[in-house]
Amino acid sequence: MEQIDSLSFAPDFERALKFFQAQENYEASPLRELSSPDGLTVLAKDETGRMGLGAFKALGAPYAVARILQQAWEQKTGEIPTLERLKDADIRAFAATHTFVCASAGNHGMGVAAGARAMGAKARIHLAKTVPESFAERLRGLGAEVVRSGDVYDVSVAAAIADADESGAVLLADGTWEGYTEIPKWVMEGYCVIAEEMRAVFEASGTWPTHVYLQAGVGGLAAAMAYMIRRNWAEQPELIVVEPEAAACLKTSHLAGAATRADGPDSNMGRLDCKEPSVVAWHALEKAQVSYQTLTEEEGEAAAEAVSALGLETTPSGAAGYGALCKGAPHDQGTAFRPLVIISEGAA
């Protein structure tokens, strides 16, 4: 039973929404309309300006940082601090004694750094050599210490785990593995806000998407979206999870019937270039009746160029859902086909 419970994902999305609504820099990200090459209207949830970080991950780690510190304060004092209370000097002094450590392919590290800074804590981010120096510079600009660890993302993950074990810092990963599931669930809980924002728009308009394309690295965003859509959207779309051919760990896991590593070359869809799935995310996706689609490196690049040309500057990772739509849209559905993609990050 303990193993089953550790893999279950049952987020309190209303708690996450209340947290962000209390933040001065929060607002729902826009839902835009784009055109596909064959003239289809495509709904696009635009995360490129999210809370000043320019990616959906602004909703994950900052929320988890606050929850971790709330829990730690309660354990120390017996007090459950309110959101307002978290701003007080004594709790900020307490937060300053905490360091949050993670590995990142870019945006998760930004979220950890921003969340730590907002609470008065410290952050140390491990980056593989494949992560552009521009990300390292942005992390340092948020007050984080940056450590270059290994040639690929997996090595930087191992380095972050070892760092936390040796230093006593708090490991704040966005992936899950056996023995480490609870904190990443809080990260995913924050992502649920995106789906709830969209639900409110579709509920008001009465028009719902028929197909939703969800890009995935370890699977946290895709699983959070799939859970929320299946839980409380009035009309149910088809859900298509999109991965690089070079890192299709979720599709590989689905075919194997168990969480399975998927090795391959480095992908230019850097934020999706994850060879090891989140076990929690994979289990959630298995319950959500999703299908899988992969993109070549060329298809990812073409998607980024196409979306950027339409006015949303993004990357192959950010445009992956759009790439999958262009690659495999069901052309015979006509006006009944209403696809939705998430532009998950800006180009910076």
Buried (B, 14 or more C-beta within 10 A) or exposed (E): EEEEEBBEBEBEBEBBBEBBEEBEEBEBBBBBEBEBEEEBEBBBBBBBBBBEBBBBBBBBBBBBBBBBBBBBBEEEEEEEBEEEEBEEEEBBEBBEEBBBBBBBBBBBBBBBBBBBBBBBBBBBBBBBEBBEEEBBEBBEEBEBBBBBBBEBBBBBBBBBBBBBEEEEBBBBBBBBBEEBBEBBBBBBBBBBBBBBBBBEBBEEEEEBBBBBBBBBBBBBBBBBBBBBBBBEBEEEBBBBBBBBBBBBBBBBBBEEEEBBBBEBEBBBBBBBBBBBBBBBBBBBBBEBEBEBBBBBBEBBBBBBEBBBEBEBBBBBBBBBBBBBBBBBBEEEEEEEBBBBBBBBBBBE
